[in-house]
């Protein structure tokens, strides 16, 4: 899944249940189950309310929104239409980031020189392309990169097949969407694929549907905090009773909430403090995470409408692309995860590495699901090494780190 993944879902449902108060017994049951999930965060919020007024907390959130540079990086925009007509938004950062000309294919002795490698980043559930902020800042001017928003996320359009034809969202569709973006933004030349959580699953779906593309054009791949399948067995760090209760009622409750989106969005705003606590717990493991980074993650999740959350959620239970992972066996692969990831536990990354014996497995200590925001230096360093091995970045080029997410060292 992604970013706060299922817990983003759970937090949204909690807010909705609070707002909807008296609806149906099923919603009441869901609220009880979700209460088990959110108990730790709720306790922290209760203590905070004893000392900090609601208006002050609201002003603090606004200050954090304006203070951090996160999500401010932009590239050359583009769009493409997927096979069902959904508009997919992407941005390109060329090797000359200041608006200079894009690299051209020079002719050497009457032949065209090889095109540069393009690195394509796919984000996770309830996130946007901006979740790669630190890696984007570090790679600007070093390598050609493409960032895109998955359907119904960020600046991309709502899924036409889902909204107009009632087709359930499947990870397979996301793989076809990625192919659409590649055809538009990288029609030729070598590619490095990088995906976080749902983005990694999207890469697997692409490989499953278009194995020849992986064979002919992909020169390296990075799977960050993702899973090849069996997500229905994840316990999210909860007691067995709480997990079983949530699993039993959540799909139906999300469907009902998605049909009452306007009411639910009001509920999310009313329970913003609880929502923020749950997001922090399921996104980060570091205790002193920069509050502006935590708020940045919260803002991305808040920007995902509840009906989109409900629309995507069932696809993760059905996701199984174990066989597709083998298509990456012949290229350098980085498999990276946070040791304390509660959403796509590191064991799932270890399973990917086991399927790809030649891959590099990196488990980052004191890191949760949003490892690329929590420990950007570690992720960027390993990614830079992968790009060097793939020939995307010359060995003598230094990919700089970018800032820190510790509260004691804010990026400039």
C-alpha positions, 0 to 999 in steps of 0.5 A: 500500500503506502504512506500511512496506507491502511492506517491512512484508511483507518484514520479517515474512517475514525474521523468519519465515524465520529462525524457521522455519529448515529449512522447504522449499527455497522458504522458503530461496530467499525468505530469500536474496531478502529478505536483499537487501532487509534488508541495510542495516538488518541492518548497522545492527542488527549494529553496535548489538548490539556496543554495546547488549545485547538486554535493554537494547534491549527495555527501551528499546522499553518506555520508548518505548511509555510515553513517547509520547502517540501513538495515545492520542486516542479519540473516540465509538466506533461500528461498522457491518457491511459487506456480508459481515458484517465489523464495522468500527470507527470513532470520531467526534470532534465539534466539541465534543471534551470530551464536549459535545453533538454539533452539531444541525441548527438551523432557520432560517426553518422550514428546517433549516440545512446540516449541518457538513462531516465529514472522514473519514480512511482509513489504510493497510496494516498501520496503524490509524486512530491513524496520523493522530494528529497531524492528529487532535490539530490538528483536534479542536474545529475540524471534525467528523471520523471515523476508522476501522479497515479490515477486519482492522486495528486494532479492526475485525473480521477480514474474514468473506469472507476468513476464512470463505469464502476470498474473495481480498481486493480493493481494491474490497471496501475501497471498499464498506467505506468506504461502510458507514462513511459510511452509519453515521457520516455518513448525510447532509451534506457530506464531505471524504475523506482517505486515506493509501496503501491508504486513498487506494486505498480512496477511489478504489474508493469513487468507482469503485463509487459515483460519485454519492456523490462527485458529490453529497456529497464537497466535497474530497479529499486523497490522501496517499502513494498510487497509482492503480495500477502498484504492481507496477513499484515497486522499493523502492529496491532493485537490479533483481536483488533486486526481481525475486527478491522479486517472484518468491517473495514471494506464495507465501512469504507464503501459506505463512507465513500458514498458520503464523501462530503460528510466524511471530509468534514469529519476528517477536518474535525478529527485532524489532531487524531488523524495526525497522530495516527499518520505519524505512528504509521509513517515514521519510527524516528521520535524526533522527526522534523514536525514540518516533514510530518505535517508534509506527509499528513497534508498529502494524505489529507489531500486524498479524497475518502472515495479514492481511499475506499476505491483503492483499498480492496486492490491491496488484498488481491495483490499478488505479483510474486511471479512477476518479480522474476522479470527483474532478475537480470538487472541491478536491483535495490530492495530497501525498507524501514526496519520498523515499517508497520504497513509493508513490513520489512519481511516483505522486502526480504521476500522480494530479495529472496526472489532476486538473489543478485539484488541488494537488500538494505534495511534501514534502522529506526525507519517506518513506512515513509523511509524516503522522507524519514531517512532521505540520506540513506535512501538517496545514497543507496539509490545513487549507488544503484544508478552508478552501477546501472550506468545512469550516473558516472562514477566520478559524479557526486550525488549530494545529500539534501538536508535532514529530517531531524527536528534539530536540523531543518533543511534550508 
